């Protein structure tokens, strides 16, 4: 029988002050053979202009033989939407040997406040 796990929500909150990627969430992925579906919601707001943007994403990640996880799919459940001043704001997904990292990218010389929440399900390659 397959080993399956439902992950509780992992939340992160951060302020950025430039357009450099900053990690907001780190999701553990410790098993050596695993596939994970992550449901991700992100919202951001620039306090001085009230600009805001939101994302709703589904990410598929695979890890085989203990190697670094890789993203095998990204679906925009909802087209990212925001006010005009947020056109360059974005997010990225990166990996290390045992984690999926969710990063946010704000605007140069501007404070942007971020909140992200992710939950997942995973099945192991027993």
Backbone torsions as a table, in degrees:
resi	resn	phi	psi	omega
1	UNK	NA	141.5	-178.7
2	UNK	-69.8	147.0	172.8
3	UNK	-93.0	126.4	-176.8
4	UNK	-132.0	147.7	-178.2
5	UNK	-139.6	138.3	171.3
6	UNK	-102.9	123.4	-178.8
7	UNK	-90.5	135.6	173.8
8	UNK	-68.1	161.3	178.4
9	UNK	-60.0	140.2	172.3
10	UNK	-117.9	124.3	-176.8
11	UNK	-113.8	150.4	176.4
12	UNK	-145.7	146.4	-179.8
13	UNK	-137.1	133.8	-176.9
14	UNK	-154.4	155.3	169.0
15	UNK	-112.7	136.8	174.6
16	UNK	-113.0	156.7	-177.1
17	UNK	-131.1	9.2	178.6
18	UNK	-155.6	-170.9	-178.5
19	UNK	-105.2	31.7	175.3
20	UNK	-96.5	138.1	179.3
21	UNK	-60.6	132.8	178.4
22	UNK	-128.2	130.9	-178.7
23	UNK	-69.9	129.3	176.8
24	UNK	-109.9	-30.0	179.2
25	UNK	-137.8	148.2	173.2
26	UNK	-133.9	115.6	-176.0
27	UNK	-104.0	122.6	-179.2
28	UNK	-65.3	142.1	175.3
29	UNK	-145.1	77.0	-169.2
30	UNK	-90.0	-27.9	-177.8
31	UNK	-63.7	155.0	-176.6
32	UNK	-82.4	-25.4	178.6
33	UNK	-134.3	108.5	-170.8
34	UNK	-156.2	147.6	169.3
35	UNK	-122.9	135.9	-175.5
36	UNK	-131.2	135.8	170.7
37	UNK	-106.8	125.4	177.4
38	UNK	-114.0	130.4	171.2
39	UNK	-102.0	121.5	-172.3
40	UNK	-122.6	133.0	172.8
41	UNK	-125.0	134.4	-179.1
42	UNK	-134.1	139.8	172.0
43	UNK	-136.5	143.8	-178.7
44	UNK	-139.4	151.0	179.7
45	UNK	-147.1	136.1	173.8
46	UNK	-96.1	114.5	-171.8
47	UNK	-61.3	-36.9	-173.7
48	UNK	-79.5	-18.2	-179.9
49	UNK	-120.2	-9.4	-176.4
50	UNK	66.0	15.6	172.1
51	UNK	-64.4	146.0	-178.8
52	UNK	-147.9	156.5	177.8
53	UNK	-150.8	151.9	179.3
54	UNK	-140.8	150.7	177.9
55	UNK	-132.5	149.6	172.2
56	UNK	-138.8	110.4	-169.2
57	UNK	-128.3	154.2	168.7
58	UNK	-121.8	128.0	-177.5
59	UNK	-120.5	132.2	174.5
60	UNK	-107.2	127.4	-177.3
61	UNK	-128.1	137.3	176.8
62	UNK	-122.1	146.5	174.1
63	UNK	-136.9	125.4	-175.8
64	UNK	-128.4	134.1	175.4
65	UNK	61.7	27.0	179.6
66	UNK	76.4	5.0	179.7
67	UNK	-72.0	171.7	175.9
68	UNK	-62.4	135.1	178.5
69	UNK	-58.5	155.2	176.3
70	UNK	-133.9	146.6	176.2
71	UNK	-81.6	125.6	179.5
72	UNK	-110.1	-5.0	177.9
73	UNK	-169.5	148.2	174.8
74	UNK	-142.8	123.6	179.9
75	UNK	-120.2	128.6	172.3
76	UNK	-81.5	101.9	177.5
77	UNK	-62.3	-37.2	177.2
78	UNK	-132.7	135.3	176.2
79	UNK	-57.6	127.7	178.7
80	UNK	-52.7	131.9	-175.8
81	UNK	-130.1	144.5	179.9
82	UNK	-170.4	176.5	177.6
83	UNK	-77.1	167.4	-173.8
84	UNK	-54.2	-38.8	-176.6
85	UNK	-71.9	0.0	-175.8
86	UNK	-108.5	11.7	-171.5
87	UNK	-59.0	-28.7	-179.0
88	UNK	-94.4	-10.0	178.3
89	UNK	-64.8	145.5	-177.1
90	UNK	-160.1	-176.0	173.7
91	UNK	-141.6	163.1	176.0
92	UNK	-142.4	159.9	176.2
93	UNK	-118.7	125.6	176.7
94	UNK	-127.4	172.5	-173.3
95	UNK	-139.8	149.1	163.0
96	UNK	-125.4	-173.8	-171.8
97	UNK	-58.4	-29.4	-174.4
98	UNK	-132.1	16.6	-176.9
99	UNK	-146.5	152.0	164.8
100	UNK	-103.0	125.4	-177.9
101	UNK	-109.7	128.1	175.7
102	UNK	-103.4	123.5	-177.0
103	UNK	-117.9	148.9	176.9
104	UNK	-118.9	150.5	-175.2
105	UNK	-130.2	113.4	-176.8
106	UNK	-93.5	-140.4	-176.2
107	UNK	-123.1	143.2	179.3
108	UNK	-59.2	132.9	175.5
109	UNK	60.0	27.6	178.4
110	UNK	-137.5	140.0	174.1
111	UNK	-80.9	130.2	173.2
112	UNK	-129.0	128.5	178.5
113	UNK	-97.8	132.5	-172.9
114	UNK	-123.7	146.2	168.8
115	UNK	-136.0	131.5	178.5
116	UNK	-132.4	144.3	176.6
117	UNK	-136.5	135.2	178.7
118	UNK	-137.2	143.3	170.8
119	UNK	-138.5	158.6	-175.6
120	UNK	-150.0	170.4	170.2
121	UNK	-130.6	148.0	-178.4
122	UNK	-144.0	149.3	175.6
123	UNK	-127.2	135.8	-177.2
124	UNK	-93.4	156.3	180.0
125	UNK	-92.9	39.2	-178.0
126	UNK	-24.2	NA	NA
